[in-house]
Amino acid sequence: MRARPDPSTVRIDGPWTHHDVYANGIRLHVASLGSGPLVVLLHGFGEFWWVWHRQLDALASAGFRAVAVDLRGYGDSDKPPRGYDGWTLAGDVAGLVKAMGARRAHFVGHAWGGMLACTVAALHPRVVSSVGLLGATHPLALRGQIARTAFRRRGNNQLRAAGHLFRFQVPMRPERWLTHDDAANTEKLVRGWAAPRWRDSADYQASIPWLRRAMQVQGVAHSALEYYRWAFRSQLRGDGRRFAAAVAAPSPVPMLQIHGELDTCVLPNTARLAQRWGGTDYKYQELSEVGHFPHLEAPAETNALLLNALRQAEKH
């Protein structure tokens, strides 16, 4: 049996600095670059901090302090057996802001990271300056659309698009599936959610080995799946109802949503529903020929939109 990669292998060299930050009772690995207003970058399922490498450089060059974090259970961050609920995860990244010596930060998140950014804005509004969503929507928008499309046989069906959420509920088997054959199925998911333009590119071929290796780090597959398990099982418990009530208010800060028109994971119709929680300063931008990963598939377009939104938010 091949040895699992050491967690430290995700500390990929570059112009950024790697360091550990202690927040909410755990150690989080971050990569940071630049100085100025803090921008916290939150990755999605099956990713790690490195997916933001194009944004780290662009944000730093524009006068921001960009920090990409390995979320709880991922990369070289701690992987405790518990704490994968929305409340605790929001506490992690809210605590990260204070641990970085800042009072507030702009939060930019992809997929799960985007829903987490919405959650932090609702539960810890004092530390949030703005929210950016990439390939993501508000958690209540996703939950509602899954329920609404449950019996829809034709057209856009978010339940079918989120079928992996239900497959991931059984114990142990999904962990083995994700890591089997050097995490080949992790690549299968990424490839299925990406648009043809990127998955046929040299950049895709360069990115996939890093994502597969990061998924094979001991404990990552289980931790990543625990996000899905809490999200599903909490719907049947009181903590899920309390969470829904806690994040139901519109965002008190500016929100930018960047979405790929070919996203097959979070469907564009589902993504647009986030406007209900976007508050008075909400913008939606859809990118053509882009799938679920705008930050990887169209970094130049994504960076331009993010920087414009961040500069506008700084004027508030």
N, C-alpha and C positions, 0 to 999 in steps of 0.2 A: 504494500500500500504506500503510495507516494505521500511524503510529508507535506503537511499544510504549510503555506507561506507564513513567515513570521509577520506579525502585525506591523513591524517597523518598515516592511517593504513598501508600504503605501506612502512613505515619506520621500516622495519623488523630488529630485533636485530641480532647482529652478531659481528664478530671481526672488522668490518668496522665502520667508523664514518659517521654519517649523517650530512649534513649541506647545507645551501642555498648559491647559487652563483648568482650574478647579472651580466648579460651579454646581450648585444644587446637590452636593455630596458625591459627585463623581468627577473623574478626570476626562477632559475632552481634548483631543488633538486638533489643532488648527494650523492652517497655513495663512500667513498674513503678508501683505505687501502695501506699501505706501503710507501716507500720513494725511490727516484731515478728518472730515466727518466719517463716522464708522458705518460701513456697509457689511452686514452679516449675510453670508451666502449659505443656504440650506439645501442640501441635495435631496434627491428622491430615492425611491426603492431601487436596490441593486446598484447604487452608485457609491461614491465617496468624495472627499473634498476635491479631488483632482478634476472632476467634471467642470469645475469653474476656472480652469487655468487660463482660458482666454479672457474671462471677465476680470480675474485678479489683475492682470497686466493693464487692461483698458481702464479699469476704475482707478488704479494707482496713478497712472499717467494723467488722469483727469483731476487729480487732487483729492482723492478719497482714500481712506484707510480700509482696504478690502480684507475681509477675514472669511475664509472658507473653512467650515467645521466638519469633522467627522461626527455625525450625530450619534447619540447613545446607541451602542451595539455595533457600530460600523468602524471600519478602518483600524486606526490605532487608538481609538477612544475606548473607555471602559465598556465592558459587556456584562452588566449585572443581570441576575435572573429576573428582575422585575423592573417596573418603571416605564413600560412602553405604552402607557395611556396618555391621552392628550394633555391632561393636567401636568403630569410630571415632565413630559417632553417640553412643554411650554416653559416650565420652570427652569429647565436646563439652559435653554437659549436666552431667556430673560436674565438668568444669572450670569451667562457668558458676557453680556454687555457690561455689567458692573465689574466683572473680573478683568475685562480689558481696559478698565479705567475710564469708561464713558458713562454718560447719563442716559443717552438715547442712541438709537441706531436705526438705519434703514434696513429692512429685512427683505431679501429677495430669495424666493424658494421655488424649487422645481417639484412638481407632483406632490408627494407627501410633504416635502419641504415647504411648498406653497400653502398647503392646508395648515401646516404648523405655523407659518407666518401669520395667517389669518387668526389662528388661535391665540398667539402671543399678543396680537393687537387687541383682541377682546379681553383676555385675562390679565394682561400686564401693559395697559395702554401707555403708561408713563415712560416706558423704555423704547417706544416705537415712534419713529419719525415718518415712515412711509412703508408701504407694502408693495412688493412686486411679485406677480404670479407668472410662472412659466410652465406651460403644459399642466396647469392646475386650475382648480376652482375652489370655491368656499366649501368646507366640509358638509354643510347642510344642503348646499346645492347638489353635491354628488349623492348624498343619501336620498334626497327627495327624487332625483331623476332616476336612480336605480329602482325605487319603488314604483314610480309612474310608468316606467317602460317594462315592467315585469311581464306583462301579458301582451306586449306589442309584438306582432309577428313580422311586420315589415317596417322599413325605414330605420331611423336611428334608434338604436337600442342600447342604452347605457348598461343595462343589466348584463347583456351578452358581452359587451366590451370589458366589463369588470368581472368576467367569469373567474379569473384567477383568484379574486378575493375569496370566493367560496371554496375553490379547490385547495386553498392554503389553510383551511380551518382544521383539517385532520392532523393528528400528531405525527411527527418524525418523517413521514413519507415525503412531504414537500421539501424538507431540508436535504434529503438525499437526492431528490430530483434536481434541485438547484445546483448542487455541487458535483453531480455525477459527470464523469469524463471531463475533468478540469473545468467544470461549470459551463459546459456546452449549452445547457438549457437557459442559463442566464443570457448568453448571447442570443438564443432563440427568441426570448422575450424582447430584448432590445431591438433586434432586427424586425420583429413583427410590428413594433410600435413606431419605428422610424420610417421616414419617407424614402422612396427609391433614390432620390438625388444624393442623399448622404450615405445610405448603406452601400452604394456602389462606388464610393469615393475612397481615396487613399487615407483620408483622415479617419474614416470608420475603421479601416484595417489597422490603423495605428492605435485607436482608442480601445477596441474590444479586448486585447490582451490584458490591459490594466483592469478593466471591469471584471473580467473573469478571474484574474488573480485575487482581486480584493474580495470577491465573494467566497473564495476558498479559505480565507483567514478563519481560524478556529472561532466558532461562536457567531460569526456574522450572519450566516444563513438563518439560524434560529432567531437571532435578535430581529433581523429584518422582517421575518414572518410574524413575530409577536406584534408588530404595528398593526398588521391586518387582523390578527386574532382579537386584539382588544377592540378595534373599530367595529368588528362584526358582533362580537359577543356582548359588548356594552349596550347594544340596542335593546337587549332583552333584560337589562338590569337598571337599577336606579341611577347608577353613575352615568350611564349613557343619557338618560333623560336630563340629569343635572348639567351635563356637559353641553347638550344641545341648547338648553336655556341660557347657559353662560355665554355662548358664542353667537347668540341670535341677533344681537344689536348690530346696526350698520357700522362700518369702520369709521373711527374718529379721525383717521389720517388719510392722506392721498393714497390711491391704489391704482397701479398699472397692471394690466393683464396682457401678456404676450402669448399667443396661441397659434399652433400650426394648423392650417386648414385640413391637413391630412392626418391629424392625431386620431389614432384608433383606440387609444386607451381612455383618455378623457375627451369625449366627443365635443366638437365645437359648440353644439347646442347646449350641452351641459355646462361647458365653460362659461358661456355668456350669462348664465343664470347667476353668476357671482355678482352681477351688477346690483342685485337686490341688497347685497351686504356691502356694496362698495362706497356708500356714503355719497356726499355731494361732489367729491373730487375723484371721479372714477374714469378711467380710460381703458378701452379695449382695442388691441391691435392684432389682427390676424395676418400671419405670414403665409404666402403661397409656396407650394412645393416643400413644405416643412411638416414634419410629423410631431412626435411627442417630446422632442428634445431641442427646443429652439436654441439653447445655449451652446449645444454641440453642432447642430445642423446648420444654423445660420448665425454664427457668432458676431459678424460685423453688423448685421441688421439689429440683432438683439442688443448689442452693446450701445449702439446709437440711441435706441429707444430708451434703454435703461438710464443712460447718462442724461438725456433730456429730462426724463421724469425726476431724477435725483436732483438735478440743478433747480428745477421748478419747486420741488419740495423744500429745498434749502432756503428758498425765498419766503416761505410761509412764516 
